[in-house]
Amino acid sequence: KGKGLEIIEGVQMVDPSQALEQLDRLALGSDQIRIFAGHAGWMPGQLEAEIARGDWELIPPRLDWIVSSDPESLWETLIKLAVLPTT
């Protein structure tokens, strides 16, 4: 395992400045890694207020979504899961 923060089993968040070093140390093949980069920011308490107001649909993450072999259809799948009641 790397030195990142494990988000769910098999998925770690790492400091971008250390990502290449960690990948080199793990000696993973290109079919074993995915790199996602981005940034989002909120003022203190803003995200919590948005969640409390119902602005976000929260669903537990799944590894197969993160490493999907069909990422083009993933957003549509997640939207359906978020708006359809679960039974």
Residue, then its C-alpha position, 0 to 999 in steps of 0.5 A: k500500500g502507498k502512503g495516501l489516505e485510504i478513501i475506500e478499500g483500494v482507493q487512496m488520495v495522495d499529495p500530488s507532489q508525491a504521487l509520481e514517487q509513490l507510483d514508481r515505488l509501487a511498480l504498478g502497471s498502467d492498467q492498475i492505476r487511475i489518476f484523477a485531479g481536481h479542486a473544489g473549495w467551500m467557505p467554512g461551513q458552506l458544504e455542511a449547510e448545502i448538505a443539510r439543505g438537501d443540495w447534494e445527493l450523498i451515496p456511498p462510493r463503490l470501487d467499480w464506479i471509480v475504476s469503471s471500464d465505461p466511464e462515459s456512462l458513469w454520470e448517468t448511472l450515478i444520477k439515476l441512483a441518486v434520484l431513484p428511491t432505494t428499496 
